[in-house]
Amino acid sequence: MSITTPLVHNTTGTAVVERARRVQLACFDIDGTLTDGRLRFDSEGRETKAFHVHDGLGLVMLRKIGIEVAFITARASTIVERRGAELGLTEVHTAVGDKLATVRAIAARLGIDLDAVSFMGDDLPDLGAMQQVGFAVAPASAHVWVRERAHWITSARAGDGAGRELCDLLLHAQGKVDALIDAAALEQTDPTARITGHNA
């Protein structure tokens, strides 16, 4: 698909639900997707990032129901690696030059067709992957060229719950929400019934 050819833009009906229902692997860019996109450095030149706790729990819940989660970022980042480890992720890929190739490699290793993959991104380096997967998603704050080519756009901005919004859609589309809510309620009365398994 050409970079100038828009995907189905921001469909809100059954087409989006059908795409979400098929997802077995959810891939996420980091900067401008799971963070607000601003690069912050302390006085020692060390980079810092802010992640939203709601996004974290959403990612954990995806894995709990059997959807694999992958972080794929172009930046070399120990912060991203640490966040992925906190969430129990095994697919954390930093300093990636070709995001589509990485998505294809993960999907092939897991035996998942690209039609069953979602990719959430915010700018041009993400489009190659977004235009080949079954469900391309952009946060509300993504660059307009990416928003125009996404199957679905979140209401939330990047770093402010956009990731959780996608997670919730996938959980709803796959009929898992009631069970997760019941498990969370049970956890309040039975400490051995853990929904997260990791600190979100």
Sequence and secondary structure as in RCSB ss.txt:
>XXXX:A:sequence
MSITTPLVHNTTGTAVVERARRVQLACFDIDGTLTDGRLRFDSEGRETKAFHVHDGLGLVMLRKIGIEVAFITAR
ASTIVERRGAELGLTEVHTAVGDKLATVRAIAARLGIDLDAVSFMGDDLPDLGAMQQVGFAVAPASAHVWVRERA
HWITSARAGDGAGRELCDLLLHAQGKVDALIDAAALEQTDPTARITGHNA
>XXXX:A:secstr
  TTS  S S  SHHHHHHHHH SEEEE  TTTTS S  EE TTS EE    HHHHHHHHHHHHTT EEEEE SS
  HHHHHHHHHTT SEEE S S HHHHHHHHHHHHT  GGGEEEE  SHHHHHHHTTSSEEEE TTS HHHHTT 
SEE SS TTTTHHHHHHHHHHHHTT HHHHHHHHHHHHH TT  S SS  
